[in-house]
């Protein structure tokens, strides 16, 4: 084997190993250490440093990197949400984004909201630095956007305040009991006929991909595996009644977008995408 091939392979291995170590240290590894301190008992104890430290936020929030983490499905996932919003009549209504997310999802959702006639957009996060970072992405829309520091599990917004609520890759990071609380709050703040859009991981179909995904979650995101079965968002919403849900999956089932419409009366209908 040529020397350059060996060198290239070693360099690639080093880059991948260093990247994996970086994300482990500033995600799950940090939470393990935090759990041993008083900070492990605060409301934001589950939040990774990579989502709360501004230097780390700016280092990691680079669109190609975020797209690669989601196996280059990021654009398709956001486009599904944006397309759904553009089909709605949001004139004079409010749109809620529960928890900030990396990449361009927030600018695209905000733009789609105003194109559909929305009056205002509310962006909520428990971490002030995330709100500041989101603010830096919105330019001309800032005068029509509210940035609110609140916990997604117990928000102060009024019942039925929004016609749309977007939750993009939050649930897999939450302790299991908080997953349901977050969905409950999301539903409470939606007006009847409003839509909840949830972007998340999903149980892959092919066994090889499922095994690789399982290994990833075990190492980096152990709380995410529950979304495959016991804490499936569609299953949870169905059990509560009053929702009509549609699920679309991507990349052999590895990712999902859920569009859930809040009904006037309880119902349990799931429509395949």
N, C-alpha and C positions, 0 to 999 in steps of 0.2 A: 504493500500500500504506500502511495506517495506520502512524503513527509507533510506536504501542505494539507492533505486530506486529514491526516491525524491531528495536525495543529488546528485546523478549522473545527473538527469535531470536539476537541478539548475546549476551544474557545466557546463554542455553542453550549457545551455542557456547563461551563463555568458561568455563562450569562444566565442560563435557565436556573441553575442552582442558586445563584446569587439573588435572582428575582424572587424565587420561591421563598428563600430565607427572609428576604426583606418583608414580603407580605405576611409571612407567618409571625415575625417579630412584632409587626405593627397591627396585627389583627388578633388572632386567637392567642398567641403567646402573651401579648400585653394584657388580655383579659384574665388569663390564668394568674398572672402576677397581681393584677388589680384586685382579684378576689381575696387576696391575702391581706389587703389593707382596708381601712375604713371607707375608701372610695368605692369599694366593691359593693357597697350597700346603698348607693345613691340611685336616683331615677335614671341617670344616664350611664350607669355602670356597664351596660351591654354595648355601648358605642365604642367602636374601634378608634384608636388614636389617629389612624389614617383618615378618619372622617371628622375629627375634632381639632387636630392641630393644623393651623393654617399653612405652615410650611409644607407639611405632608400633603395637605389637600392640593396645593398648587403644584407640587411635584408629581402627583399621581394623576390628577385630572387633565389628561391629555387624550384627545379623542381617539387616536389610533390605539393607545394602550387600553382604554375602556372597551373599545370595540373588540380587541383581541381577547380580553377577559371573557366576553360573552360570545366567543367563537365567531366573531364578525356577523352576528345576528342583531346587533344593537339597532342599526338603521331600520331593519324590518319591524322590530318590536315597537319602536317609537312610532313608526309610520302607521301601524295598525291602530294605535291609540289616537293619533292625529286625524286619521281618516274617519274614525268613529265620531270624534268631536265635530268635524266639519259637516257631518250629516245632521247635526242637531241645530235647533233654533235656540240660541242662547241669548237673544236680545233682552237686555235689561237684567240679566241673571249673573250669578257669581260662579266662579270656578275655583275649586280648592285643590291644591297640590299638597298632599300629606307626606312630608319628609323630602328633603332635597336629595338629588342624585347626581352623580358625576356624568360628564358628557353633555350633549346638547339637548337632552330631553326637556329641561325646563324652558329654554328659549323656544323650542318648537311647540310645546304645549301652550305656552303663553300666547304665541303668535296665532295658533289655531283657535284659541279661545276668543280672541278679539276679532278674528276673521268671521267667527260664527255669531258675533254680536254681543259677547259678554260685556257686562258693565265693569266688573273688577275681577282680579285674580288674587286669591289669598294663598300665600306660601308659608307653610308651617314646618318648623323643625325645632327639636329640643336643644340643638347646638347653635349658639350665636355665630360661630365662624362659618358654618354651612350657609346660614342666611346671608351673611356678608358676601360670601363667595358667589351665591346665586344672584345677589344684587348686581354684582360686577358683570354679569352676562346679559343683562336685560335692556341696557341702553335706553332707547326711546320709549319703552313701555313702563319705565319706573314710576311715573306719576299715576298709573292705574293699577299698580300692584302693591299689596300690603304684605309685609314680612312680619310674621308672628312667631315668637318664641314660646312654644307649648309642646306638651307631651302628647304624642299621637294616641295614647291610651286613655287620656282624660282631658279632653280639650274644653275650652270655655266658649266655643262658638255656639250659637243658638241652633236649636233643632231646625232642620230643613233649610239651612243657610245657603246651600250650594246646589246647583243643578248638575254639576260634574265633580267627582273626586278622583284624583289620580294618585295611585300608590305604586311607585316604580322600584322594585327590588329592595323592599324594606322588610317584608315578613320573614325572609329566611335568616335575618340577623337577630330577630327578636326571640327571647325566651318563649317557650310554648304557651304559657298562660297569657302572655301579652299579645300573641298573634290574634287570638279571638277578641280580646279587648279592643285591639286596633280596628278590626273589621266591624265590631259593634259601633264604635264611634264613627267610623266612616259611613255606616248606614244611618245613624242618628242625624248626621249633619246633611244628608241628602234630602231634597224635597221629593215627594211622590212623583214617579216618572223620571227621576234623575238617574244618572249612570255612574257606576263605580268601575274604573279601569284599573286592573291590577296586572303589573308585569312581574313575572317571577320565574324561578327554576321549576322544572317539571321532571317527572320520572322518564328517562329515555327509553325508547323501545328496544333498540339493538342491545344484546347482552354485553358486547365489548364496551360500548359507550356507557352503558349503565354501570359496569364495573369501574371504569375510569372515573365516572362522575361520583360514584359512591366513595372512592378513595379520596377524591378531592374534598368532598364534604367532610369526611372523617378527619382529615388533617386541618383544613382551613375553616370550614363552615359547618360544624357538627349540628347546629340548630336547624340547618336547612333540609336535612333528610326527612324530617317530619312532614314536609310539604308533599312528599310522594304519596303518603297514605293517611296517617292519623290526623294530620292538620292540613289536609287539602282545602284550600280556600273555597272551592266550589262546594265541596261536601259540607263545610261549615255553614255557608250561606243557605244551602238547601235545608239544613237541619233547623235553621231559624225561621224559615218560611218568609214569604213576602218578596222573593227575588226571582227574576227570570235571568238565567245565566247562559252565556255563550263562551266557550273556551276554544281558542285557536292555539295550536302547538307548532313549534319551529325546530328545525335542525334535528330531525329524528326524534322529536318529542322532548328535547332537552330544555326547552323554554316554553313559556305560555303567556298569552295575554287573555285575561278574563274580562269580559264586558258584562256587568251585572246591573240590570235595571230594577230599581226599587218600585214595587207594585203598590197599588192603592190598597189591596187586600192581600193577606197571606196566600202564597202559592208556592209550588215546588216544581218548577219547570226548568229543564236544562236543554238547550238547543245545540246540537253539534255544529261546530263551525265548518 
